Amino acid sequence: MTTANPSVPSLAPTQKLHELAKTIRSKNAGVNKITFDIIFREAAQYERVKRSLMLSRESMAALFHVPVERISDFVEYDPAFAIKFTMYRKRPSGSAGDGDIFGAQQYAPLLELEIPA
């Protein structure tokens, strides 16, 4: 029997979130919020991502470099194999300095998120 050596990095296989999900998108959720949807084709991919704990209120705040208080909602919706979270915008949609009036370009950091096996 061998024991794991903590000084050797794990070689567990990972996949990028965009390889597992059929849909990753963001969009306005009113004037002050953006919502993110991650939807999977099959239960196996959905459950793998849930088990990994790579998508949580705290991890999304870290990924998007915002305080956790900016994540207003985080939902895992088993019947649809979907994960949805919503965050407060820095400024209202369409106001001066808003770079994405529709909130449709905010999902990019999710694409390359590594999900362990």
C-alpha positions in Angstrom: 0.0 0.0 0.0 1.4 3.4 -0.9 0.7 6.6 0.9 0.2 10.0 -0.7 3.2 12.4 -0.5 1.9 15.9 0.3 4.9 17.5 -1.4 4.0 16.0 -4.8 1.2 17.8 -6.6 -1.9 15.8 -7.3 -2.3 14.7 -10.9 -6.1 14.2 -10.6 -7.7 14.9 -14.0 -9.5 18.2 -14.4 -11.8 19.6 -17.1 -12.7 23.2 -17.8 -16.2 24.2 -16.9 -17.0 25.0 -20.5 -16.2 21.4 -21.4 -18.8 20.1 -19.0 -21.6 22.6 -19.3 -23.9 23.0 -22.3 -24.6 26.7 -21.5 -22.7 29.3 -19.5 -24.2 32.8 -19.8 -24.8 36.1 -18.0 -27.5 38.6 -18.4 -29.2 41.5 -16.7 -31.4 40.7 -13.7 -32.9 44.2 -13.4 -31.0 47.4 -13.5 -28.8 46.6 -10.5 -28.0 42.9 -10.9 -26.4 40.4 -13.3 -27.3 36.8 -13.2 -25.2 33.8 -14.3 -26.5 30.5 -15.5 -24.5 27.3 -15.8 -26.6 24.5 -17.3 -25.6 20.9 -17.9 -26.9 18.3 -20.4 -26.6 15.3 -18.0 -26.8 14.7 -14.3 -23.3 13.2 -14.2 -21.6 16.5 -15.2 -23.9 18.5 -12.9 -23.2 16.3 -9.9 -19.5 16.3 -10.6 -19.4 20.1 -10.5 -21.6 20.3 -7.4 -19.3 17.7 -5.6 -16.2 19.6 -6.6 -17.4 22.7 -4.5 -15.7 24.8 -7.2 -18.9 26.8 -7.6 -20.2 28.3 -4.4 -21.1 31.8 -3.3 -17.6 32.2 -1.8 -15.8 30.8 -4.8 -17.7 33.0 -7.2 -17.0 36.1 -5.2 -13.3 35.2 -5.3 -13.4 34.4 -9.1 -15.0 37.8 -9.9 -12.9 39.7 -7.3 -15.9 41.0 -5.4 -16.9 40.9 -1.7 -19.1 37.9 -1.0 -21.9 40.3 0.0 -22.2 41.2 -3.7 -23.5 37.7 -4.5 -27.2 38.1 -3.7 -28.3 34.6 -4.7 -26.7 31.2 -5.3 -29.0 28.3 -6.3 -28.3 24.7 -7.4 -31.4 23.6 -9.2 -31.3 19.8 -9.5 -34.4 19.2 -11.8 -32.8 21.3 -14.5 -29.1 20.3 -13.8 -28.4 24.0 -13.4 -26.5 26.4 -11.1 -27.5 30.0 -11.0 -26.0 32.9 -9.1 -26.7 36.6 -9.1 -24.5 39.5 -8.2 -25.1 43.2 -7.6 -23.6 45.4 -10.3 -20.9 48.0 -9.4 -23.1 50.6 -11.1 -26.6 50.5 -12.6 -27.0 49.2 -16.1 -26.6 51.9 -18.7 -25.2 54.5 -16.3 -22.1 56.4 -17.0 -19.1 54.1 -16.8 -21.1 50.9 -17.3 -19.1 48.8 -19.8 -21.8 46.1 -20.4 -25.3 47.4 -20.5 -26.9 44.0 -21.0 -24.6 42.1 -18.6 -24.0 39.6 -21.4 -20.2 39.6 -21.4 -19.6 38.9 -17.7 -19.4 35.1 -17.8 -15.9 34.8 -19.3 -14.1 33.9 -16.0 -16.3 30.9 -15.6 -15.2 29.3 -18.9 -11.7 28.3 -17.8 -12.6 27.2 -14.3 -10.9 23.9 -13.7 -13.2 21.2 -12.2 -11.5 18.1 -10.6 -12.7 14.6 -11.4 
